[in-house]
């Protein structure tokens, strides 16, 4: 069990009274959560590439849609087309992430041979 780069993010100053506090100063992770985290960190390089690109594309779409919505003061017939474009740009990232996760699952299945 080596050092994982995500561990400092998970280990945030636990306090007494917290259900995950085990008295040693670190959070006690459930075995299933630990297995999921190990599987996530052990993904194939292509799976990471698919995941990061889908996440980046989703963020860009959300940002562009948000900027378009900021530019519109009120929706009128003159700018209704821009409003519809901005609305679809804020809804499309969910689909992009879903397709990306399906691609990651297929790549992991292909490379692990299960």
C-alpha atoms as a printed R data frame, in Angstrom:
    type eleno elety resid chain resno       x      y       z
1   ATOM     1    CA   UNK     A     1   0.000  0.000   0.000
2   ATOM     2    CA   UNK     A     2   1.896  3.002  -1.276
3   ATOM     3    CA   UNK     A     3   1.358  6.705  -1.033
4   ATOM     4    CA   UNK     A     4  -1.445  7.940  -3.234
5   ATOM     5    CA   UNK     A     5  -1.605 11.552  -4.429
6   ATOM     6    CA   UNK     A     6  -5.222 11.865  -3.303
7   ATOM     7    CA   UNK     A     7  -4.574 10.864   0.311
8   ATOM     8    CA   UNK     A     8  -3.780 14.434   1.541
9   ATOM     9    CA   UNK     A     9  -7.120 15.556   0.122
10  ATOM    10    CA   UNK     A    10  -9.000 12.787   1.946
11  ATOM    11    CA   UNK     A    11  -7.108 13.244   5.211
12  ATOM    12    CA   UNK     A    12  -8.464 16.622   6.295
13  ATOM    13    CA   UNK     A    13  -8.068 17.312  10.000
14  ATOM    14    CA   UNK     A    14 -10.543 14.841  11.519
15  ATOM    15    CA   UNK     A    15 -12.327 15.920  14.641
16  ATOM    16    CA   UNK     A    16 -13.737 13.997  17.558
17  ATOM    17    CA   UNK     A    17 -17.427 13.334  17.109
18  ATOM    18    CA   UNK     A    18 -16.995 12.781  13.382
19  ATOM    19    CA   UNK     A    19 -18.305  9.309  12.467
20  ATOM    20    CA   UNK     A    20 -15.172  8.569  10.424
21  ATOM    21    CA   UNK     A    21 -12.739  9.524  13.203
22  ATOM    22    CA   UNK     A    22 -10.907  6.468  14.505
23  ATOM    23    CA   UNK     A    23  -8.768  8.107  17.183
24  ATOM    24    CA   UNK     A    24  -5.489  7.917  15.264
25  ATOM    25    CA   UNK     A    25  -5.774 11.298  13.581
26  ATOM    26    CA   UNK     A    26  -6.912  9.993  10.213
27  ATOM    27    CA   UNK     A    27 -10.267  9.107   8.756
28  ATOM    28    CA   UNK     A    28 -11.200  5.443   8.782
29  ATOM    29    CA   UNK     A    29 -12.345  4.600   5.278
30  ATOM    30    CA   UNK     A    30 -14.839  1.845   4.695
31  ATOM    31    CA   UNK     A    31 -13.333 -1.112   2.812
32  ATOM    32    CA   UNK     A    32 -15.587 -0.594  -0.199
33  ATOM    33    CA   UNK     A    33 -14.663  3.089  -0.436
34  ATOM    34    CA   UNK     A    34 -10.978  2.207  -0.210
35  ATOM    35    CA   UNK     A    35 -11.325 -0.391  -2.987
36  ATOM    36    CA   UNK     A    36 -13.155  2.111  -5.179
37  ATOM    37    CA   UNK     A    37 -10.452  4.726  -4.584
38  ATOM    38    CA   UNK     A    38  -7.689  2.215  -5.365
39  ATOM    39    CA   UNK     A    39  -9.484  1.169  -8.557
40  ATOM    40    CA   UNK     A    40  -9.957  4.798  -9.576
41  ATOM    41    CA   UNK     A    41  -6.307  5.657  -8.977
42  ATOM    42    CA   UNK     A    42  -5.158  2.531 -10.805
43  ATOM    43    CA   UNK     A    43  -6.924  3.326 -14.070
44  ATOM    44    CA   UNK     A    44  -5.183  2.830 -17.402
45  ATOM    45    CA   UNK     A    45  -3.535  5.846 -19.052
46  ATOM    46    CA   UNK     A    46  -6.093  5.951 -21.870
47  ATOM    47    CA   UNK     A    47  -8.931  5.927 -19.338
48  ATOM    48    CA   UNK     A    48  -7.395  8.906 -17.537
49  ATOM    49    CA   UNK     A    49  -7.044 10.696 -20.866
50  ATOM    50    CA   UNK     A    50 -10.698 10.111 -21.753
51  ATOM    51    CA   UNK     A    51 -11.824 11.199 -18.283
52  ATOM    52    CA   UNK     A    52  -9.744 14.393 -18.179
53  ATOM    53    CA   UNK     A    53 -10.717 15.425 -21.716
54  ATOM    54    CA   UNK     A    54 -14.416 14.875 -21.006
55  ATOM    55    CA   UNK     A    55 -14.078 16.905 -17.814
56  ATOM    56    CA   UNK     A    56 -12.215 19.724 -19.604
57  ATOM    57    CA   UNK     A    57 -14.771 19.834 -22.412
58  ATOM    58    CA   UNK     A    58 -17.601 19.958 -19.883
59  ATOM    59    CA   UNK     A    59 -15.956 22.833 -18.037
60  ATOM    60    CA   UNK     A    60 -15.405 24.788 -21.256
61  ATOM    61    CA   UNK     A    61 -19.024 24.289 -22.324
62  ATOM    62    CA   UNK     A    62 -20.302 25.395 -18.924
63  ATOM    63    CA   UNK     A    63 -18.063 28.457 -18.928
64  ATOM    64    CA   UNK     A    64 -19.092 29.500 -22.452
65  ATOM    65    CA   UNK     A    65 -22.767 28.986 -21.681
66  ATOM    66    CA   UNK     A    66 -22.419 30.994 -18.484
67  ATOM    67    CA   UNK     A    67 -20.696 33.862 -20.332
68  ATOM    68    CA   UNK     A    68 -23.436 33.896 -22.970
69  ATOM    69    CA   UNK     A    69 -26.090 33.993 -20.266
70  ATOM    70    CA   UNK     A    70 -24.273 36.892 -18.598
71  ATOM    71    CA   UNK     A    71 -24.237 38.828 -21.881
72  ATOM    72    CA   UNK     A    72 -28.007 38.559 -22.206
73  ATOM    73    CA   UNK     A    73 -29.846 40.994 -20.007
74  ATOM    74    CA   UNK     A    74 -33.368 39.991 -20.878
75  ATOM    75    CA   UNK     A    75 -34.648 37.419 -23.310
76  ATOM    76    CA   UNK     A    76 -36.367 39.022 -26.261
77  ATOM    77    CA   UNK     A    77 -37.188 37.802 -29.740
78  ATOM    78    CA   UNK     A    78 -33.968 39.388 -30.998
79  ATOM    79    CA   UNK     A    79 -31.699 37.345 -28.753
80  ATOM    80    CA   UNK     A    80 -33.825 34.231 -28.271
81  ATOM    81    CA   UNK     A    81 -31.487 32.202 -30.498
82  ATOM    82    CA   UNK     A    82 -28.468 33.125 -28.350
83  ATOM    83    CA   UNK     A    83 -30.430 32.226 -25.222
84  ATOM    84    CA   UNK     A    84 -31.272 28.800 -26.638
85  ATOM    85    CA   UNK     A    85 -27.599 28.225 -27.540
86  ATOM    86    CA   UNK     A    86 -26.507 29.223 -24.025
87  ATOM    87    CA   UNK     A    87 -29.166 27.001 -22.498
88  ATOM    88    CA   UNK     A    88 -28.040 23.998 -24.517
89  ATOM    89    CA   UNK     A    89 -24.383 24.736 -23.676
90  ATOM    90    CA   UNK     A    90 -25.211 24.503 -19.979
91  ATOM    91    CA   UNK     A    91 -27.105 21.217 -20.418
92  ATOM    92    CA   UNK     A    92 -24.700 19.459 -22.788
93  ATOM    93    CA   UNK     A    93 -21.852 18.858 -20.252
94  ATOM    94    CA   UNK     A    94 -23.954 16.254 -18.453
95  ATOM    95    CA   UNK     A    95 -24.176 14.239 -21.667
96  ATOM    96    CA   UNK     A    96 -20.459 14.693 -22.378
97  ATOM    97    CA   UNK     A    97 -19.540 13.408 -18.906
98  ATOM    98    CA   UNK     A    98 -21.898 10.446 -19.218
99  ATOM    99    CA   UNK     A    99 -20.412  9.458 -22.577
100 ATOM   100    CA   UNK     A   100 -16.922  9.962 -21.138
101 ATOM   101    CA   UNK     A   101 -17.640  7.688 -18.174
102 ATOM   102    CA   UNK     A   102 -19.038  5.027 -20.503
103 ATOM   103    CA   UNK     A   103 -15.856  5.332 -22.591
104 ATOM   104    CA   UNK     A   104 -13.709  4.978 -19.465
105 ATOM   105    CA   UNK     A   105 -15.612  1.866 -18.414
106 ATOM   106    CA   UNK     A   106 -15.199  0.326 -21.872
107 ATOM   107    CA   UNK     A   107 -11.473  1.150 -21.955
108 ATOM   108    CA   UNK     A   108 -10.922 -0.290 -18.489
109 ATOM   109    CA   UNK     A   109 -12.828 -3.418 -19.438
110 ATOM   110    CA   UNK     A   110 -10.733 -3.796 -22.573
111 ATOM   111    CA   UNK     A   111  -7.364 -3.279 -20.886
112 ATOM   112    CA   UNK     A   112  -8.026 -5.300 -17.712
113 ATOM   113    CA   UNK     A   113  -9.470 -8.214 -19.656
114 ATOM   114    CA   UNK     A   114 -12.426 -8.790 -17.347
